[in-house]
Amino acid sequence: MAIDNVLIDINRKNDCVLNPVMNGLSDHDAQLITLKKISLKPSTKHFKVIRTLDENLLNDFLNKLSYEM
């Protein structure tokens, strides 16, 4: 189970350092990521997710929805 996820552009993996932090609060160590360069410019890439809906998918959704209070 993951509580937090950090996604980093693989082309910039050398711009950060990841170290464990033993905090004594749990049986899992914390992780500290240090970013060497931070760019606050908005991304020029645009992503669009398109989901194709058909009658079978709609019926499946309605069926699962019928089990909810």
C-alpha positions as CSV (number, residue, x, y, z in Angstrom):
1,M,0.0,0.0,0.0
2,A,1.3,3.4,-0.9
3,I,0.3,6.5,1.0
4,D,2.0,9.1,-1.2
5,N,3.4,8.8,-4.7
6,V,6.0,11.1,-6.2
7,L,6.4,11.0,-10.0
8,I,9.6,12.4,-11.5
9,D,10.4,12.8,-15.2
10,I,13.0,10.0,-15.9
11,N,15.0,12.4,-18.0
12,R,15.6,14.5,-14.8
13,K,16.3,11.7,-12.4
14,N,19.9,13.1,-11.8
15,D,18.3,16.4,-10.6
16,C,17.2,14.9,-7.3
17,V,18.5,12.9,-4.4
18,L,16.4,10.4,-2.4
19,N,17.4,9.4,1.2
20,P,15.7,7.3,3.9
21,V,14.7,9.1,7.1
22,M,14.4,6.9,10.2
23,N,11.7,8.6,12.2
24,G,11.0,5.8,14.8
25,L,7.2,6.3,14.3
26,S,6.5,3.2,12.3
27,D,8.1,0.0,10.9
28,H,8.6,1.9,7.7
29,D,11.2,4.6,7.0
30,A,10.2,8.0,5.6
31,Q,11.7,9.2,2.4
32,L,13.3,12.6,1.8
33,I,13.6,13.9,-1.7
34,T,15.9,16.8,-2.4
35,L,15.4,18.6,-5.7
36,K,18.5,20.3,-7.1
37,K,16.6,22.3,-9.8
38,I,13.0,23.5,-9.5
39,S,11.2,24.9,-12.6
40,L,8.0,26.7,-11.8
41,K,7.1,27.1,-15.5
42,P,3.9,25.5,-16.4
43,S,4.2,22.4,-18.6
44,T,3.6,23.0,-22.3
45,K,2.4,19.4,-22.8
46,H,-1.4,18.8,-22.7
47,F,-2.9,15.5,-22.0
48,K,-6.4,14.4,-22.8
49,V,-8.0,11.2,-21.5
50,I,-10.8,9.9,-23.7
51,R,-13.0,7.1,-22.4
52,T,-15.2,5.3,-24.9
53,L,-18.6,4.7,-23.6
54,D,-20.8,1.9,-25.0
55,E,-24.0,0.2,-23.9
56,N,-22.2,-2.6,-22.1
57,L,-20.0,-0.2,-20.1
58,L,-23.1,1.9,-19.2
59,N,-25.0,-1.2,-18.1
60,D,-22.1,-2.4,-16.0
61,F,-21.9,1.0,-14.3
62,L,-25.6,1.1,-13.6
63,N,-25.5,-2.4,-12.2
64,K,-22.6,-1.5,-9.8
65,L,-24.4,1.7,-8.9
66,S,-27.5,-0.2,-7.9
67,Y,-25.5,-1.8,-5.0
68,E,-24.7,1.5,-3.5
69,M,-26.9,3.2,-0.8
